[in-house]
Amino acid sequence: MTLTNHALVIIALVATSLVVRIVPAFIRLQLTPTAKSITERALPMAVFVNFTVYLMWIEISAMAAAAIVSILIAAIATFFTRAGLMITTCASTIVYAVMTTAWPT
Amino acid sequence: MTAQVQTQSTSYRWTAFRRAFPTGLAVAPTGMLFGVLAAQANWSPFEVLLLSALGYSGSGQFALLPLAEQGMGFLTMLVVAISINSRYVPIVITTLNRLPRKPLPRALMAHLVGDEAYALEHQRDHLTAVITTRLTIYVAWVASTFAGVLMAGLIPSSWLGENVNLGFPASIVLLILSFEQLKSRVSQISAPWERRLLELALCVAVALILLALLGKAWFWLPSIAFSTWRLWKAGV
């Protein structure tokens, strides 16, 4: 690895941010009411559905049993209780850590 | 009047900071892990600081680190990074009305959007709240990667073993935030409950198929497009 390699990685990520975040921020959209409804409601929900699927896939692929139990705890706590982000995160992470320590793959 | 506006602005800032701070804490272990791995790949603290501040892409940074070590070319790294981060295009489009109007602050705020900040923000958030949320997560990420590279020599190697997943807290936080967003948005679907469940199940099934077929980097845009279409058809 040389200094040039490091610089290329930095430039690649700066260019990526330019392409996927900064340029789209300057798009001027003249939206119809239907298109506005899609971008304000359907599109964000679609993003969150895909975040959910992606994160479950990644974690279950890495450590199946511990991830499934921890994600179930997070899901139940979020959908059926009023436990906040901190408590739910701590509970899921502790269960995950205990299970991966007790039953390493 | 000015004092009232200032008080309101401080209130937005404080509320957003309290909302974002736990998430900032949760991304820190992942940031530190990145710093440690970068140190092992002979990155200096200053280079890591530049990479995190200017590149600011958790998944992109993790992906490019080994590619750079393998001597991959610039174009390959660029294509990989863009494909991994392509989800930001629809994300930014849905947040256009939250961005400042002046070009430079607008570009800066767009650069600071991340998955966690997006999941924390609300459609009607005040600009002050958006800036605070994004900056809190950004600073937590940049600072933790910098701390990781500085502390690389102090962290026991057993902490980085195969059975230790330091990225889990960040994943579970984003998952919980996504669950919360979905919980609050499901009621926006006008279709009956059976149809809502069916459409959501269809979106999940197609996302899984696309993940298996196209892989983690390439599934985002087709899958988000499909889900958007089905959710719109269901009356979101």
Contacts between the chains, C-beta under 8 A, distances in Angstrom:
chain1	res1	chain2	res2	distance
A	1	B	41	6.5
A	1	B	42	5.4
A	1	B	68	6.7
A	1	B	69	6.0
A	5	B	68	5.0
A	5	B	69	8.0
A	5	B	71	7.3
A	6	B	43	6.3
A	6	B	47	5.0
A	6	B	51	7.7
A	6	B	68	7.1
A	8	B	68	7.0
A	8	B	74	4.9
A	8	B	77	6.7
A	9	B	51	6.5
A	9	B	55	7.6
A	9	B	64	4.9
A	9	B	65	7.5
A	9	B	68	4.7
A	9	B	77	6.4
A	10	B	47	7.4
A	10	B	50	5.6
A	10	B	51	5.1
A	10	B	54	6.0
A	10	B	55	5.9
A	11	B	74	7.2
A	12	B	55	7.8
A	12	B	64	6.3
A	12	B	74	6.1
A	12	B	77	4.2
A	12	B	78	4.7
A	12	B	81	5.4
A	13	B	51	6.7
A	13	B	54	6.9
A	13	B	55	2.8
A	13	B	56	7.5
A	13	B	57	5.6
A	13	B	60	5.5
A	13	B	61	6.8
A	13	B	64	6.7
A	13	B	81	5.8
A	14	B	54	5.0
A	14	B	55	6.1
A	15	B	78	5.9
A	15	B	81	7.9
A	16	B	55	7.4
A	16	B	57	6.5
A	16	B	60	6.1
A	16	B	78	6.7
A	16	B	81	4.1
A	16	B	82	5.2
A	16	B	85	5.5
A	17	B	54	7.8
A	17	B	55	6.8
A	17	B	56	6.5
A	17	B	57	6.9
A	17	B	85	7.8
A	17	B	111	5.3
A	19	B	82	5.7
A	20	B	82	6.3
A	20	B	85	4.8
A	20	B	86	6.1
A	20	B	88	4.1
A	20	B	89	5.4
A	20	B	92	7.5
A	21	B	85	7.9
A	21	B	88	5.0
A	21	B	92	5.5
A	21	B	110	4.6
A	21	B	111	5.6
A	21	B	113	6.0
A	22	B	107	4.9
A	22	B	110	4.9
A	22	B	111	5.9
A	24	B	88	7.5
A	24	B	89	5.2
A	24	B	92	4.2
A	24	B	93	5.7
A	24	B	110	7.4
A	25	B	92	5.4
A	25	B	96	6.8
A	25	B	99	5.8
A	25	B	106	5.6
A	25	B	107	6.6
A	25	B	109	7.6
A	25	B	110	3.5
A	26	B	103	7.6
A	26	B	106	7.2
A	26	B	107	7.8
A	27	B	93	6.9
A	27	B	96	7.4
A	29	B	93	7.4
A	29	B	96	7.0
A	37	B	232	7.6
A	37	B	236	7.8
A	38	B	228	6.4
A	38	B	232	5.3
A	39	B	93	5.9
A	39	B	94	5.6
A	40	B	94	6.7
A	40	B	123	6.5
A	41	B	185	7.4
A	41	B	188	5.8
A	41	B	231	8.0
A	41	B	236	4.9
A	42	B	228	4.9
A	42	B	231	4.4
A	42	B	232	4.2
A	42	B	236	4.3
A	43	B	90	5.6
A	43	B	93	7.1
A	43	B	94	5.2
A	43	B	224	7.4
A	43	B	228	5.0
A	44	B	94	4.9
A	44	B	123	7.8
A	44	B	181	7.4
A	44	B	185	7.4
A	45	B	181	7.6
A	45	B	182	6.9
A	45	B	185	4.8
A	45	B	188	7.5
A	45	B	227	7.6
A	45	B	231	5.4
A	45	B	236	5.8
A	46	B	90	7.7
A	46	B	203	7.1
A	46	B	224	5.0
A	46	B	225	7.9
A	46	B	226	8.0
A	46	B	227	3.5
A	46	B	228	4.2
A	46	B	231	5.7
A	47	B	87	6.8
A	47	B	90	6.1
A	47	B	91	6.0
A	47	B	94	7.3
A	47	B	118	7.5
A	47	B	224	5.9
A	48	B	119	7.1
A	48	B	178	4.5
A	48	B	181	4.6
A	48	B	182	5.3
A	48	B	185	7.3
A	49	B	182	6.9
A	49	B	200	6.9
A	49	B	203	5.0
A	49	B	204	6.7
A	49	B	207	6.8
A	49	B	227	5.1
A	49	B	231	7.8
A	50	B	87	7.3
A	50	B	203	8.0
A	50	B	207	5.5
A	50	B	219	8.0
A	50	B	220	6.6
A	50	B	223	5.3
A	50	B	224	5.4
A	50	B	227	6.2
A	51	B	115	6.7
A	51	B	119	7.1
A	51	B	174	6.3
A	51	B	175	7.6
A	51	B	178	4.4
A	52	B	175	6.4
A	52	B	178	4.8
A	52	B	179	7.0
A	52	B	182	7.0
A	52	B	204	7.9
A	53	B	204	5.6
A	53	B	207	4.1
A	53	B	208	6.2
A	53	B	211	6.9
A	53	B	223	7.8
A	54	B	207	7.6
A	54	B	211	7.1
A	54	B	216	7.1
A	54	B	219	7.9
A	54	B	220	8.0
A	55	B	171	5.1
A	55	B	174	6.0
A	55	B	175	4.8
A	55	B	178	7.3
A	56	B	175	7.2
A	57	B	208	7.2
A	57	B	211	5.6
A	57	B	216	7.8
A	58	B	171	6.6
A	58	B	216	7.4
A	59	B	165	7.9
A	59	B	168	6.7
A	59	B	171	5.4
A	59	B	172	7.9
A	62	B	165	6.0
A	63	B	163	7.9
A	63	B	165	6.5
A	70	B	168	7.6
A	70	B	172	6.5
A	71	B	172	7.5
A	71	B	175	6.5
A	74	B	172	5.8
A	74	B	175	5.9
A	74	B	176	5.2
A	74	B	179	6.8
A	75	B	179	6.1
A	77	B	176	7.9
A	78	B	176	5.6
A	78	B	179	4.1
A	78	B	180	5.9
A	78	B	183	6.5
A	79	B	179	6.6
A	79	B	183	5.8
A	85	B	22	5.4
A	85	B	23	7.2
A	85	B	173	6.9
A	85	B	176	5.9
A	85	B	177	7.3
A	85	B	180	7.9
A	86	B	22	4.9
A	88	B	176	5.4
A	89	B	22	7.1
A	89	B	26	5.9
A	89	B	169	6.4
A	89	B	172	5.7
A	89	B	173	5.4
A	89	B	176	6.4
A	92	B	172	4.8
A	92	B	176	7.7
A	93	B	168	6.2
A	93	B	169	5.1
A	93	B	172	6.1
A	96	B	165	7.6
A	96	B	168	5.5
A	96	B	172	7.5
A	100	B	163	5.5
A	100	B	164	7.6
A	100	B	165	6.9
A	101	B	163	7.5
A	104	B	163	4.2
A	105	B	162	7.9
A	105	B	163	6.8
